[in-house]
Amino acid sequence: MLASIEANINFLNSKRGRKYINDLINNIKELGIEQLNDDPTKILIKGGAKISEILFDKYNIEDERTNEKTTVLLCGIGTTKAKLEKLKKALHNLKL
């Protein structure tokens, strides 16, 4: 497992890995969602458990964490632009 962690760290420190991260951050910014925290890969949405349930049941979008007031969506290098567009459409349909 350590080799896998080291491989991931090495990839993220590479020119190609940094490009993935920069592209991801730019794609998240294009969503036009106000970031409520300092980590651009964590999307914080007001609405809590009800929003979480709708996103999962209707759009098959799973959150990282939710409580009665907010839902956190975690993005990583596997989060494609298509997935972010799906999220944008879902949030638009929910008027968020």
N, C-alpha and C positions, 0 to 999 in steps of 0.2 A: 504494500500500500504506500509506503514511503516513496518508492520510485515513482508512483503515479502522481503523488503530490508534488514531488520535485519536477516531474515532467510538465505539470500544469504551470508551476511557477516559472520554469524556464520558457515555456511558450508565451505566457503573459508578458514576460520581460523581453521577448523578441520583437523585432520590427513588425512582423505579421500579427503577433498577439496584441501589440499596442494599437495597430490599425483596427482590429476587431473591437477593442474597447472604445476607441474614439468613434468608430462608426455606430456602435451601440448607443453611446451617449448622445450623439447627434440625432439618431433616430428617435430616442426618447424625447429629446427637446422638441422635435417636430410634432409630437403629439399635442403640444400646446397646453399641457397640464401643469398647473402651478406646482412647483416642487415645495413641499412643506418641511423638507429636511436637507441636510448637506450632502447626502449620498445620491447622486443622480440615477443609480441603478435600483433604487428603492422608490417605488411610486406609492405615495400615501394618498388614499382617497377617503374623503369624509363619507360616512354612511353606515359603516360598521357591518354587523352580521347580515342585515337584510341585503345590502349590496353584494356582499360576499356570496350569499346564497344564490342570488340572481345570476351573477357572473358565472358561477359554477354550473348551475342547472340549465341555464339558457344558452350560454356561450362556451361552456367547457373551459373556463379560465379559472385556474386555481390560485388562491392567494397564499402568501407566506404566513401571514398572521392577521387576525382580526379581533376586534373587541366591540363594545357597544357603540363606539363613536367612529372608529376608523378601520380601514383595511389596508394592509401593506402588500404590494405586489413586488416580487423580487425578480430582477432581470439579470441575465448573464450572457456570456458570449454565445450561448445556444438560443438566445432570444432573437429571432429573425425579424426583419422589417415587416414581413407578412403577419407575424404574430402581434406586433405592435399595432399594425393597421386594424387587425381584428379587435384588439382592445379599444382602439380609438372609436371604431364603429359601435361597439357595445356601450361605451360610456356616452357617446352621442345619443344613442337610443334611450339611454337611461336619463338623459338630460344632465349629465355631470360634466 
